Amino acid sequence: MGRIIEIMTIGRDSAQLEVISDIGGPEEISPDSLELFFPLFRGRNVDVFHAADLRDHLREGDRGVGLCHAECLMKTQSKIPREWEEKFLFFPGTILRGVNGKNLYIPFMEYGRHGWSIRVYPIWRMDWRRHFHYFVRWKR
């Protein structure tokens, strides 16, 4: 069993989740070393896709940035590019599961009137849209 964390959901409810997969990472990070991307769907570019499990569409190299990196970015919010403020930023290097053992979640950052916040999004029930859902990875 992984560690249990308390975090806000997309609905702004507090939830206890188990960390089932986490890439770990450095204590300091700069937005300059990151890029935003949208994953391929079955090997091709699309504007939207529905995924029962998003992990099926992320290549190994796309999973290198996780929750610890989002937490590091929160410490230096002033360095996050302004153009990122209009997007949901997903960190696929961490996968969380509800303590009931059923639902899977991915951490994301969202910009609101009080600045950036970290929450979690279900990876099992939604359409992923190219111009709304952005994933974070190391620059290539």
C-alpha positions in Angstrom: 0.0 0.0 0.0 1.3 3.5 -0.9 1.2 6.6 1.3 -2.1 8.3 1.9 -2.4 12.0 1.1 -5.2 14.5 1.5 -5.9 16.7 -1.5 -8.6 18.7 -3.2 -10.7 17.1 -6.0 -12.0 18.8 -9.1 -15.2 19.5 -7.2 -13.1 21.2 -4.5 -13.9 18.4 -2.0 -11.2 17.2 0.3 -10.3 13.5 -0.4 -7.9 11.0 1.0 -6.1 9.2 -1.8 -3.4 6.5 -2.0 -0.3 7.2 -4.1 -0.1 4.1 -6.3 2.5 5.4 -8.8 4.9 8.3 -8.3 7.9 9.4 -10.3 9.5 11.4 -7.5 11.8 14.2 -8.4 14.0 17.1 -7.6 13.3 19.5 -4.8 13.6 22.5 -7.2 12.3 22.9 -10.7 11.9 25.7 -13.2 9.1 26.1 -15.7 11.9 26.8 -18.2 12.8 23.0 -18.1 9.2 21.9 -18.8 6.9 21.9 -21.8 3.2 21.3 -22.3 1.8 18.6 -24.6 -1.3 16.7 -25.5 -0.9 12.9 -25.8 -1.4 10.9 -29.0 -4.5 8.8 -29.2 -3.8 5.3 -30.7 -0.6 6.8 -32.3 -2.1 9.8 -34.0 -2.9 13.4 -33.3 -6.5 14.2 -32.4 -8.3 17.2 -30.9 -10.3 15.1 -28.4 -10.5 11.5 -27.2 -12.3 9.6 -24.6 -10.2 7.3 -22.5 -11.2 4.6 -20.0 -7.6 4.9 -18.8 -5.5 7.8 -19.9 -2.3 5.8 -19.0 -2.8 3.8 -22.2 -2.1 6.9 -24.3 1.0 8.2 -22.4 4.4 7.1 -23.6 7.0 6.3 -20.9 8.9 9.5 -21.6 5.7 11.5 -21.0 5.3 10.4 -17.4 8.5 12.0 -16.0 6.8 14.9 -14.1 4.5 14.2 -11.1 2.9 15.6 -8.0 6.3 16.6 -6.4 7.1 18.7 -9.4 3.7 20.5 -9.1 4.4 21.1 -5.5 7.8 22.6 -6.4 6.1 24.9 -9.0 3.7 26.1 -6.3 6.7 27.5 -4.4 7.7 29.7 -7.3 4.4 30.6 -8.9 5.7 33.9 -10.1 7.9 32.1 -12.6 5.1 30.1 -14.2 4.4 31.6 -17.7 1.2 33.7 -17.9 0.1 31.8 -21.0 -0.2 28.7 -18.8 -2.8 30.4 -16.6 -5.6 29.6 -19.1 -4.9 25.8 -19.0 -5.3 22.8 -16.7 -1.8 21.4 -16.2 -1.7 17.6 -15.6 1.2 15.8 -14.0 1.1 12.2 -15.3 4.1 11.0 -13.3 1.8 10.4 -10.3 -1.4 8.3 -10.2 -3.6 8.2 -7.1 -6.4 5.9 -6.1 -9.4 6.5 -3.8 -8.9 4.8 -0.5 -12.0 2.7 -1.4 -9.7 1.2 -4.0 -11.8 2.0 -7.1 -11.3 5.4 -8.8 -7.9 6.6 -10.2 -6.9 10.3 -10.3 -4.1 12.4 -11.8 -2.9 15.6 -10.1 -3.3 18.9 -11.9 -2.7 22.6 -11.4 -5.3 25.2 -12.1 -5.0 29.0 -12.0 -7.9 30.9 -10.3 -8.5 34.2 -8.7 -6.4 33.3 -5.7 -3.5 32.0 -7.8 -2.4 28.4 -8.6 -3.8 25.4 -6.8 -3.2 21.7 -7.0 -6.1 19.3 -7.2 -6.9 15.9 -8.7 -8.9 14.9 -11.7 -10.4 11.4 -12.4 -8.7 9.7 -15.3 -11.4 7.2 -16.0 -14.5 9.1 -17.1 -13.9 12.0 -19.4 -13.1 13.4 -22.8 -9.6 14.9 -23.0 -9.5 18.0 -25.2 -6.4 19.4 -26.9 -7.1 23.0 -26.2 -8.0 22.6 -22.5 -6.1 19.7 -21.0 -2.3 20.1 -21.1 0.1 17.6 -19.8 3.5 18.6 -18.4 6.8 16.8 -19.3 10.5 17.6 -19.4 11.5 19.7 -22.5 12.9 17.6 -25.3 
